[in-house]
Amino acid sequence: MSKLSPTLKVLISAPHARPNTLPAPPAVRSVYERLRQEAVAQNVGLPAWLTLSTATTMTMNSPDGLTELYNIATSSSRDKEQSVLAAELMREVGLKCIGFNGVRIPTRQLTHALGWTEEADHVTVMTGAFRANLPREIASSLSTTPTRHTTPSTLPSILARGASLWTSIYRPFDSKLFAKLAQSHPDLPSFIVDHEYGALFADPSVQYVPGAKVGRVLTSIVAIAGLRAQTGVGPQVTSHVYGLRKAYEDGSAGAQGEAVVQGGEWLAGDEGCVWLLGGVDKIVEALSGGAGTSFAPGFKAKL
């Protein structure tokens, strides 16, 4: 495969195109710590505030921010098992963020796979960078067993879980929304429900690695945080705020296999949702230095 010309490489990495991940300014550590303290004061457990912070940081594309967040989340525990559980949860939240943020492939892995020689060392996928920055004994303890492999035998349960989650979040408008999406493209609602809700957002039915199950309530928090950090998608944020509430209204928050989310019912109410959205905004402000979201900010034309 031919190499890219120097001119093309310079254009791809032009500053106005914002090609780099965000660093973690010192201020973001204090924001994470303040959110942790506020969560404790409201009796909100670590899984909820860590999910909120992870999804926001993932959307902002800050690998260094994830490392700072992990350090805050595990700073009060010398228990290796608890540290592994926190890392597993953050990694699973990051995976579910694909449905909102898209896939970012690590440059080194991609170039090696394709036989390219050019690399951009500063560009890396968030989950890959997160694992690379973990203590070695924690990284080596993370699960290496996939849980979402699609086979003829697992397909029926995947489709059923997707339809169930879709209904739980969007009822009583689930059928109406499905039909409206089909007007844009006949395959759009089926792709969303089957492949995103079924294969990604809904948790697999296989035995989970401890700490790696996000669950119904935390999945709604992932959606709220990831979409809020993007901006421009207020109606979708509203839908998932309602989706969080419906988890408690329809009993899915307490369904078999679902872990109790400490503080979840408070988070589903008005006061809790205000805290969730405010937490997202504070992380975005700290990571961006007040410049706002880095998800799709566009760039100024070169004059």
Legacy VTK file of the C-alpha trace (Angstrom):
# vtk DataFile Version 3.0
C-alpha trace
ASCII
DATASET POLYDATA
POINTS 303 float
0.000 0.000 0.000
1.385 3.411 -0.971
2.411 5.894 1.712
0.556 9.120 2.329
2.218 12.212 0.966
3.743 14.672 3.468
1.199 17.299 2.401
-1.738 14.993 3.065
-0.329 13.908 6.439
0.105 17.531 7.500
-3.459 18.354 6.422
-4.901 15.397 8.363
-3.124 16.595 11.513
-3.824 20.294 10.991
-4.545 22.080 14.315
-7.793 23.582 13.045
-9.155 20.037 12.541
-8.561 19.284 16.251
-7.025 15.860 15.611
-5.839 15.115 19.142
-7.370 13.700 22.285
-7.905 16.037 25.228
-5.416 16.145 28.108
-6.633 16.152 31.706
-6.174 19.639 33.171
-5.498 19.757 36.934
-8.980 21.189 37.476
-10.710 17.995 36.337
-9.335 15.994 39.257
-11.023 18.341 41.710
-14.263 18.073 39.703
-14.205 14.269 39.911
-13.463 14.443 43.625
-16.268 16.927 44.226
-18.723 14.712 42.361
-17.619 11.783 44.502
-18.206 13.778 47.676
-21.596 15.029 46.494
-22.590 11.471 45.612
-21.694 10.271 49.102
-23.716 13.122 50.630
-26.768 12.061 48.586
-26.251 8.359 49.312
-25.389 7.704 45.663
-23.052 4.748 45.328
-19.817 4.524 43.402
-21.275 2.670 40.364
-23.676 5.536 39.573
-21.298 8.487 39.854
-18.477 6.532 38.216
-20.761 5.620 35.292
-21.790 9.259 34.885
-18.190 10.476 34.941
-16.864 7.722 32.683
-19.480 8.241 29.968
-18.879 11.991 29.978
-15.099 11.610 29.837
-15.377 9.040 27.049
-17.517 11.426 25.012
-14.977 14.201 25.562
-12.223 11.900 24.229
-9.827 12.319 27.156
-7.836 9.151 27.960
-5.882 11.050 30.604
-9.184 12.092 32.154
-10.206 8.436 32.480
-6.965 7.681 34.295
-7.539 10.553 36.728
-11.103 9.360 37.265
-9.991 5.805 37.985
-7.444 7.064 40.497
-10.128 9.079 42.298
-12.559 6.153 42.298
-10.006 3.779 43.813
-8.070 6.188 46.038
-9.872 5.168 49.213
-9.502 1.429 48.658
-6.400 -0.724 48.898
-8.429 -3.771 47.947
-7.244 -5.117 44.588
-10.606 -6.755 43.950
-12.458 -3.455 44.337
-9.979 -1.744 42.023
-10.533 -4.421 39.382
-14.312 -4.034 39.745
-14.016 -0.290 39.125
-11.896 -0.864 36.023
-14.313 -3.491 34.688
-17.257 -1.132 35.155
-15.482 1.754 33.434
-14.499 -0.463 30.534
-18.062 -1.738 30.106
-19.453 1.802 30.233
-16.934 2.737 27.556
-18.159 -0.109 25.374
-21.779 1.026 25.652
-20.698 4.548 24.710
-20.073 3.182 21.199
-23.812 3.427 20.609
-23.683 7.178 21.221
-20.139 8.194 20.298
-19.120 5.756 17.582
-15.986 3.616 17.403
-12.515 5.100 17.671
-9.918 2.611 16.477
-6.423 2.741 17.990
-4.005 4.086 15.418
-1.195 1.699 16.278
-3.446 -1.350 16.073
-4.954 -0.170 12.792
-1.662 0.659 11.102
-0.094 -2.642 12.138
-3.122 -4.602 10.976
-3.065 -2.941 7.566
0.692 -3.002 7.193
1.077 0.766 7.258
4.223 2.360 8.632
2.866 5.800 9.521
1.695 6.261 13.094
0.358 9.136 15.151
1.417 8.265 18.693
-0.946 10.762 20.288
-4.077 9.229 18.743
-5.524 6.226 20.570
-8.847 4.684 21.362
-10.193 5.569 24.786
-10.617 2.064 26.141
-7.207 0.990 24.864
-5.515 3.979 26.454
-7.422 3.421 29.683
-6.172 -0.154 29.960
-2.633 0.879 29.098
-2.618 3.389 31.950
-3.920 0.983 34.588
-1.531 -0.545 37.127
-0.124 -3.741 35.668
-1.641 -5.984 38.337
-5.097 -4.505 37.645
-4.838 -4.658 33.853
-3.709 -8.279 33.987
-6.747 -9.152 36.123
-9.357 -7.840 33.685
-11.527 -10.362 31.888
-10.453 -11.479 28.423
-13.611 -13.496 27.693
-16.058 -11.932 25.191
-19.732 -11.915 26.184
-21.434 -10.509 23.081
-20.483 -12.998 20.384
-23.458 -13.475 18.067
-24.244 -17.053 17.052
-27.397 -18.763 15.768
-28.068 -19.936 19.318
-27.646 -16.510 20.964
-29.462 -14.476 18.304
-33.042 -15.042 19.587
-32.134 -13.843 23.091
-30.301 -10.812 21.687
-33.355 -9.792 19.664
-35.648 -10.344 22.645
-33.464 -8.261 24.967
-33.292 -5.449 22.438
-37.058 -5.300 22.003
-37.597 -5.441 25.761
-35.144 -2.631 26.507
-36.534 -0.484 23.681
-40.052 -0.858 25.082
-38.923 -0.183 28.647
-37.221 3.096 27.701
-39.705 4.511 25.182
-43.134 3.204 26.196
-45.888 4.214 25.482
-44.342 5.694 22.325
-42.063 2.761 21.434
-44.130 1.551 18.455
-44.759 5.081 17.208
-41.054 5.935 17.385
-40.136 2.707 15.585
-42.518 3.591 12.732
-41.249 7.160 12.537
-37.628 6.033 12.299
-38.599 3.694 9.458
-39.747 6.709 7.462
-36.144 7.920 7.395
-34.850 4.513 6.309
-36.655 1.184 6.492
-33.648 -0.503 8.102
-32.948 2.209 10.682
-35.252 1.116 13.534
-34.381 -2.552 13.113
-30.673 -1.771 13.207
-31.097 0.354 16.337
-33.276 -2.103 18.244
-31.542 -5.322 17.169
-27.899 -4.298 16.992
-27.588 -1.385 19.406
-30.241 -2.133 22.027
-30.063 -5.896 21.700
-26.395 -6.583 21.075
-24.881 -3.639 22.948
-27.079 -1.718 25.398
-28.908 -4.717 26.866
-26.624 -6.829 29.019
-25.750 -10.310 27.732
-27.435 -13.227 29.435
-24.150 -15.076 29.989
-22.553 -15.155 33.421
-20.937 -11.793 33.964
-17.501 -10.993 35.260
-18.005 -9.260 38.636
-18.209 -5.502 38.176
-18.665 -5.655 34.415
-22.460 -5.525 34.319
-23.762 -2.004 33.800
-27.449 -2.926 34.062
-30.695 -1.200 33.178
-30.391 1.870 35.422
-26.735 2.611 34.751
-27.285 2.159 31.004
-29.776 5.034 31.127
-27.157 7.108 32.986
-24.633 6.285 30.239
-27.123 7.563 27.652
-27.927 10.753 29.556
-24.278 11.603 30.203
-22.990 10.729 26.725
-25.719 12.641 24.923
-25.544 15.654 27.236
-21.797 15.921 26.679
-22.323 15.933 22.908
-24.816 18.846 22.874
-27.370 19.374 20.109
-29.479 16.372 21.119
-31.834 17.737 23.779
-34.820 15.600 22.716
-32.724 12.439 23.031
-31.519 13.495 26.492
-35.143 14.040 27.479
-36.080 10.572 26.203
-33.406 8.904 28.286
-34.263 10.940 31.383
-37.747 9.473 31.037
-36.128 6.105 30.338
-34.300 6.285 33.663
-37.556 6.980 35.476
-39.357 4.167 33.672
-36.766 1.703 34.964
-38.345 2.167 38.377
-41.904 2.597 37.149
-42.025 -0.667 35.185
-39.929 -2.672 37.642
-37.053 -3.340 35.241
-34.631 -1.751 37.730
-35.421 -4.601 40.100
-35.744 -7.404 37.570
-33.992 -10.711 38.104
-30.250 -10.325 37.643
-30.283 -6.552 38.142
-28.114 -5.233 40.963
-29.576 -2.553 43.220
-28.118 0.830 42.220
-27.486 2.801 45.380
-29.145 6.207 44.961
-30.821 5.167 41.717
-34.337 6.203 42.669
-33.102 9.627 43.778
-31.219 10.028 40.491
-34.414 9.222 38.582
-36.233 12.138 40.211
-36.014 15.821 39.341
-33.353 16.660 41.921
-31.220 13.700 40.979
-31.435 14.402 37.252
-30.439 18.014 37.858
-27.383 16.694 39.678
-26.587 14.270 36.843
-26.750 16.945 34.150
-24.838 19.407 36.290
-22.117 16.826 36.832
-21.772 16.286 33.096
-21.516 20.022 32.514
-18.799 20.422 35.158
-16.673 17.650 33.669
-17.072 19.060 30.152
-16.074 22.511 31.351
-13.029 21.217 33.211
-11.742 18.974 30.406
-12.282 21.614 27.730
-10.962 24.557 29.728
-14.319 26.234 29.289
-14.405 25.712 25.504
-17.333 23.284 25.585
-17.741 19.846 24.091
-15.016 18.273 21.989
-17.358 15.660 20.526
-18.202 17.445 17.260
-17.310 21.114 17.706
-16.501 21.760 14.063
-13.629 24.008 13.119
-13.189 27.555 12.001
-12.462 28.113 8.346
-8.859 29.038 7.589
-8.795 32.617 6.380
LINES 1 304
303 0 1 2 3 4 5 6 7 8 9 10 11 12 13 14 15 16 17 18 19 20 21 22 23 24 25 26 27 28 29 30 31 32 33 34 35 36 37 38 39 40 41 42 43 44 45 46 47 48 49 50 51 52 53 54 55 56 57 58 59 60 61 62 63 64 65 66 67 68 69 70 71 72 73 74 75 76 77 78 79 80 81 82 83 84 85 86 87 88 89 90 91 92 93 94 95 96 97 98 99 100 101 102 103 104 105 106 107 108 109 110 111 112 113 114 115 116 117 118 119 120 121 122 123 124 125 126 127 128 129 130 131 132 133 134 135 136 137 138 139 140 141 142 143 144 145 146 147 148 149 150 151 152 153 154 155 156 157 158 159 160 161 162 163 164 165 166 167 168 169 170 171 172 173 174 175 176 177 178 179 180 181 182 183 184 185 186 187 188 189 190 191 192 193 194 195 196 197 198 199 200 201 202 203 204 205 206 207 208 209 210 211 212 213 214 215 216 217 218 219 220 221 222 223 224 225 226 227 228 229 230 231 232 233 234 235 236 237 238 239 240 241 242 243 244 245 246 247 248 249 250 251 252 253 254 255 256 257 258 259 260 261 262 263 264 265 266 267 268 269 270 271 272 273 274 275 276 277 278 279 280 281 282 283 284 285 286 287 288 289 290 291 292 293 294 295 296 297 298 299 300 301 302
